[in-house]
Amino acid sequence: MGSIFSSFTEPAAAMATNEPLIFVIATAAQLPQASTCLEVLQEAQATGPSTGFALRIFSKGAEHSDLGLLPVDGLLTGEQRRSSDGTQLLCDALVALIEPQHHWLGVYQGEPENPTSLRCLDRVALSELSNATCWFYPTHEGTFLSWERGLGLSLQPGLIVDCPDELNQEPYDRKRISVLWSLLGDNASLTCVGLTYAGQRLDWPLQSRRFEPLATWGRFRVDCQANTSLVVEDCITVFPTQPLPF
């Protein structure tokens, strides 16, 4: 793989324009190097990340003694952020499993005269980009619940979430991209959980998703004064008692 990642296209000079940047994660061979169209980028993105997981974190973990009784669908608070017993949904995330050792990033932008024609601004291995860490878990102390469920997925090309007008007018700059890493659960190594551009989150809308039939509930404790600030106290796999609607 080193011979592939050692060579990449230098970023093209981008003109200040209102046309949004479009981001595609796939293998190098799938990323167009010349002008293309949205349909081709959609096909390329379909060959990118195809699995992931849903993650939810709840408060009041110490008050739920039997993890085996918790719902496989993760709807501990129903459709609300908070349940009648005070349990609160703190995090509700869907993470695509991006593999920086295999995936590349392509960056495209519509031509000012013809926005349907998308020119390639950059193609680069994710392993060549800057890295940053983020914290998925609560920063305050206490005992919490986590729910995690694997899924198969397909994604649309990505965009900058809530892109500020001033950022949209600036030329593209590869140095402003960061690959985000986080320590999840009792994992011993960091997991890639996404990318940002100029501090703004990049989002790849879901084309489709299919949940696995099982889920994992965990109870963990955050103690900022301890040598190990996050400790997983209990973990159990739960299965549905009847067919699920998804």
Secondary structure per residue as TSV (DSSP state, phi and psi in degrees):
chain	resnum	aa	ss	phi	psi
A	1	M	-	360.0	-26.6
A	2	G	H	-60.3	-37.0
A	3	S	H	-67.7	-27.9
A	4	I	H	-75.5	-46.4
A	5	F	H	-75.5	-12.6
A	6	S	T	-78.0	-8.5
A	7	S	-	-131.0	127.6
A	8	F	-	-148.0	163.2
A	9	T	B	-74.9	131.9
A	10	E	-	-69.5	142.8
A	11	P	-	-63.6	139.5
A	12	A	-	-78.2	157.2
A	13	A	-	-72.7	126.5
A	14	A	-	-103.1	137.2
A	15	M	-	-85.4	148.7
A	16	A	-	-65.6	122.9
A	17	T	-	-157.8	159.9
A	18	N	S	-84.4	-6.5
A	19	E	S	-67.5	129.6
A	20	P	-	-70.7	151.5
A	21	L	E	-74.7	141.6
A	22	I	E	-119.8	131.3
A	23	F	E	-116.2	134.6
A	24	V	E	-128.6	129.9
A	25	I	E	-108.5	119.9
A	26	A	E	-162.6	-172.3
A	27	T	-	-76.9	159.6
A	28	A	G	-57.1	-39.8
A	29	A	G	-65.6	-22.7
A	30	Q	G	-88.8	-10.4
A	31	L	S	-92.6	116.8
A	32	P	-	-60.7	142.2
A	33	Q	S	-98.7	-16.0
A	34	A	S	-116.5	-170.4
A	35	S	-	-61.1	143.4
A	36	T	B	-148.1	-164.4
A	37	C	-	-134.7	168.9
A	38	L	H	-62.3	-36.8
A	39	E	H	-61.6	-39.6
A	40	V	H	-67.4	-39.2
A	41	L	H	-67.4	-35.3
A	42	Q	H	-63.6	-41.1
A	43	E	H	-65.1	-39.5
A	44	A	H	-65.2	-44.1
A	45	Q	H	-64.2	-31.1
A	46	A	T	-63.8	-18.2
A	47	T	T	-92.8	-0.4
A	48	G	S	-84.1	-145.5
A	49	P	-	-52.1	132.8
A	50	S	-	-126.5	-0.2
A	51	T	E	-134.5	166.0
A	52	G	E	-176.3	-160.3
A	53	F	E	-156.3	152.8
A	54	A	E	-97.1	140.4
A	55	L	E	-132.5	129.2
A	56	R	E	-129.6	143.4
A	57	I	E	-127.7	134.6
A	58	F	E	-124.9	153.5
A	59	S	S	-81.8	178.0
A	60	K	-	59.0	40.7
A	61	G	G	-62.6	-31.9
A	62	A	G	-68.4	-19.5
A	63	E	G	-90.5	-1.5
A	64	H	-	-113.8	89.4
A	65	S	-	-74.1	-32.8
A	66	D	-	-110.4	100.6
A	67	L	G	-65.7	-25.9
A	68	G	G	-66.2	-15.8
A	69	L	G	-91.7	-4.0
A	70	L	S	-79.9	151.1
A	71	P	-	-72.4	141.1
A	72	V	T	-67.6	-25.1
A	73	D	T	-83.3	-2.2
A	74	G	-	75.6	6.9
A	75	L	-	-86.3	60.0
A	76	L	T	-66.2	-32.0
A	77	T	T	-105.2	19.4
A	78	G	T	65.7	-138.8
A	79	E	T	-91.3	4.4
A	80	Q	S	-103.5	163.0
A	81	R	S	-75.7	-22.5
A	82	R	B	-137.9	139.3
A	83	S	-	-97.1	174.2
A	84	S	T	-64.1	-25.5
A	85	D	T	-87.5	5.6
A	86	G	-	92.3	-3.0
A	87	T	-	-65.7	129.6
A	88	Q	B	-118.0	137.5
A	89	L	E	-79.2	114.7
A	90	L	E	-96.9	-28.6
A	91	C	E	-146.4	135.0
A	92	D	E	-139.9	96.5
A	93	A	E	-128.6	151.8
A	94	L	E	-122.6	123.1
A	95	V	E	-117.3	120.6
A	96	A	E	-80.2	139.2
A	97	L	-	-82.0	93.2
A	98	I	-	-87.9	135.9
A	99	E	-	-114.7	94.9
A	100	P	T	-59.6	-22.6
A	101	Q	T	-76.4	-13.8
A	102	H	T	-120.2	-32.7
A	103	H	-	-91.2	150.0
A	104	W	E	-113.9	164.1
A	105	L	E	-117.8	128.6
A	106	G	E	-109.9	138.2
A	107	V	E	-120.8	128.9
A	108	Y	E	-133.6	158.6
A	109	Q	E	-152.8	143.2
A	110	G	E	-68.0	143.6
A	111	E	-	-69.1	137.6
A	112	P	S	-55.5	-37.2
A	113	E	S	-80.8	-23.5
A	114	N	-	-148.0	85.9
A	115	P	T	-59.9	-19.7
A	116	T	T	-77.1	-15.1
A	117	S	S	-95.1	117.4
A	118	L	E	-105.8	121.5
A	119	R	E	-95.6	148.6
A	120	C	E	-81.3	119.9
A	121	L	E	-91.7	-28.7
A	122	D	E	-165.2	147.9
A	123	R	E	-138.8	124.2
A	124	V	E	-152.3	142.8
A	125	A	E	-67.7	136.4
A	126	L	G	-58.9	-28.7
A	127	S	G	-68.2	-14.1
A	128	E	G	-91.0	-8.7
A	129	L	S	-88.9	164.7
A	130	S	E	-67.8	149.7
A	131	N	E	-112.7	149.7
A	132	A	E	-144.3	154.0
A	133	T	E	-106.5	151.3
A	134	C	-	-139.0	164.3
A	135	W	-	-118.1	112.9
A	136	F	-	-82.1	-20.6
A	137	Y	S	-99.5	161.7
A	138	P	-	-57.1	142.6
A	139	T	S	-91.1	-8.7
A	140	H	S	-98.0	158.4
A	141	E	-	-78.1	154.3
A	142	G	E	149.0	-175.8
A	143	T	E	-113.7	132.3
A	144	F	E	-132.7	165.8
A	145	L	E	-110.1	144.5
A	146	S	E	-125.9	141.4
A	147	W	E	-123.5	128.9
A	148	E	E	-134.9	135.9
A	149	R	E	-143.0	125.0
A	150	G	E	-71.8	156.6
A	151	L	E	-155.5	154.4
A	152	G	E	-94.5	145.2
A	153	L	E	-152.5	163.2
A	154	S	E	-134.7	146.0
A	155	L	E	-119.1	155.2
A	156	Q	-	-90.0	162.2
A	157	P	-	-53.8	150.5
A	158	G	B	-93.6	158.8
A	159	L	E	-137.0	164.5
A	160	I	E	-77.1	127.8
A	161	V	T	-74.1	128.7
A	162	D	T	48.0	53.0
A	163	C	-	-64.2	121.4
A	164	P	-	-63.6	148.7
A	165	D	H	-58.9	-40.2
A	166	E	H	-66.4	-34.0
A	167	L	H	-69.9	-36.0
A	168	N	H	-65.9	-23.3
A	169	Q	T	-89.6	-11.3
A	170	E	S	-88.0	150.2
A	171	P	-	-63.6	148.6
A	172	Y	-	-62.6	141.2
A	173	D	-	-141.2	114.1
A	174	R	G	-56.0	-33.4
A	175	K	G	-64.1	-13.8
A	176	R	G	-89.4	-1.7
A	177	I	E	-89.9	136.0
A	178	S	E	-129.7	138.4
A	179	V	E	-92.6	124.9
A	180	L	E	-92.2	136.9
A	181	W	E	-126.9	143.7
A	182	S	E	-143.7	151.3
A	183	L	-	-90.5	118.3
A	184	L	-	-111.9	129.0
A	185	G	T	56.4	-136.4
A	186	D	T	-96.3	20.3
A	187	N	-	-64.1	143.8
A	188	A	S	-86.1	-15.4
A	189	S	S	-128.0	162.6
A	190	L	-	-73.1	150.8
A	191	T	E	-114.5	136.4
A	192	C	E	-73.1	122.6
A	193	V	E	-116.6	7.1
A	194	G	E	146.7	-169.7
A	195	L	E	-136.5	157.5
A	196	T	E	-128.8	157.9
A	197	Y	E	-129.8	119.5
A	198	A	T	54.2	36.8
A	199	G	T	81.7	-2.7
A	200	Q	E	-98.1	137.9
A	201	R	E	-69.5	139.4
A	202	L	E	-94.7	138.7
A	203	D	E	-126.4	130.1
A	204	W	-	-107.2	102.2
A	205	P	-	-58.5	146.1
A	206	L	E	-71.8	130.7
A	207	Q	E	-87.8	-41.4
A	208	S	E	-158.7	162.5
A	209	R	E	-151.4	151.9
A	210	R	E	-144.7	113.4
A	211	F	E	-76.8	145.9
A	212	E	-	-71.1	155.1
A	213	P	S	-76.1	-5.4
A	214	L	-	-123.7	163.2
A	215	A	E	-142.0	163.3
A	216	T	E	-121.1	124.6
A	217	W	E	-103.9	138.8
A	218	G	E	-135.6	154.5
A	219	R	E	-118.0	127.5
A	220	F	E	-135.4	156.7
A	221	R	E	-119.8	135.1
A	222	V	E	-108.3	121.7
A	223	D	-	-135.7	101.1
A	224	C	T	-66.2	-18.4
A	225	Q	T	-88.9	-13.2
A	226	A	S	-81.1	159.6
A	227	N	S	-61.4	-39.6
A	228	T	S	-108.8	107.0
A	229	S	S	-71.2	-26.7
A	230	L	E	-121.4	120.3
A	231	V	E	-124.0	125.3
A	232	V	E	-83.5	117.7
A	233	E	E	-90.5	-30.6
A	234	D	E	-156.7	152.4
A	235	C	E	-155.8	136.0
A	236	I	E	-149.8	145.8
A	237	T	E	-95.6	132.5
A	238	V	E	-119.2	150.6
A	239	F	-	-123.8	153.9
A	240	P	-	-70.6	145.8
A	241	T	S	-87.0	-14.2
A	242	Q	S	-152.0	161.9
A	243	P	-	-56.1	137.1
A	244	L	-	-90.5	153.2
A	245	P	-	-70.3	-13.7
A	246	F	-	-132.4	360.0
